[in-house]
Amino acid sequence: MNNSNSKDFIDSIEAFFDSEEWAWVSVIFEIALTLLLCWLAYKILSKISRTVFKRLEKKQKGLHISFFRKFVNIIIAIGVIVLGISAFAGADNVWKTALGGTSIVIAVLTFAAQDVIKDILAGIMISIYKPFDIGDRIELENGTAGIIEDITLRHVVIITVGTLRQIIPNSKINSMSIVNCSYGLNCRSLLMKFSIGYDSDVDLAKQLIEKVVEDSPLTIPGKKKPDGTMIYSPAFFNEFADSALIIGVIVYYKAVPTEKIKDSINSEVRAAFNENGIEIPYNYINVIAPNHR
């Protein structure tokens, strides 16, 4: 190749790099490289987050761990997006772009996603103050009752009957009055009530109920005495009903379906009442036919 051909070749290469086509190739390459780096950064940070929270969950499982794990994942995603956008503005403008982008995001969320913000803030409050935890049995002021299964950035998941799940926004449940049957306990608890006739032996009925609860393989002692000893809850005369006396008892148990506990205790108590002559009252109607002559 002579000098003239070499010069023409070099000129053609320089012309290509100065051309509009190369500018588009350069932009596409830069975008692809940025997206690749952002994806790698997200995968690495997410893996670190998963590892950290797995170690935390081995030491202590709870509602706050579940919520903040999801919260951190969202922060990582937002951070990677902001830094990816910042890469096009130059390294000197990273913080300026990040702050500007954050301001825009906050403004948009304030006007267009107020419910989302309220749910996230309520979720943070629930996670910090922990009025309930995963596995707790609660009853809300609107009558909803069940076991806490999970919490996300926006809602709480409650298992109600069988496998039914009720999804309640964090902001709504945070503003409700809650009865927590498991608060301060490492087990679940359930108040069970039994009806007996007015002529029945109350003391015997209480003894039979206590024996059934203590003998059940599904129950555990969950009531703490002043000396720290754990015992079964005694049965108590709860109230006078229209046609029955109501005996109550608090049943403590581990991770067993509540329906299984109810079925077992109710069946055993009914059998014990029948065997010992304790009347289980029920409503009935006497129909008197007119005497036609």
Secondary structure, DSSP 4 states (H G I P E B T S, - for coil): --HHHHHHHHHHHHHHHHSHHHHHHHHHHHHHHHHHHHHHHHHHHHHHHHHHHHHHHHH---HHHHHHHHHHHHHHHHHHHHHHHHHTT-GGGHHHHHHHHHHHHHHHHHHH-HHHHHHHHHHHHHHHH-SS-TT-EEEETTS-EEEEEEE-SSEEEEE-STT-EEEEEHHHHHTS-EEETTTT-SSEEEEEEEEE-TTS-HHHHHHHHHHHHHH-TTB---EEPTTS-EEPPPPEEEEE-SS-EEEEEEEEESS--HHHHHHHHHHHHHHHHHHTT----------------
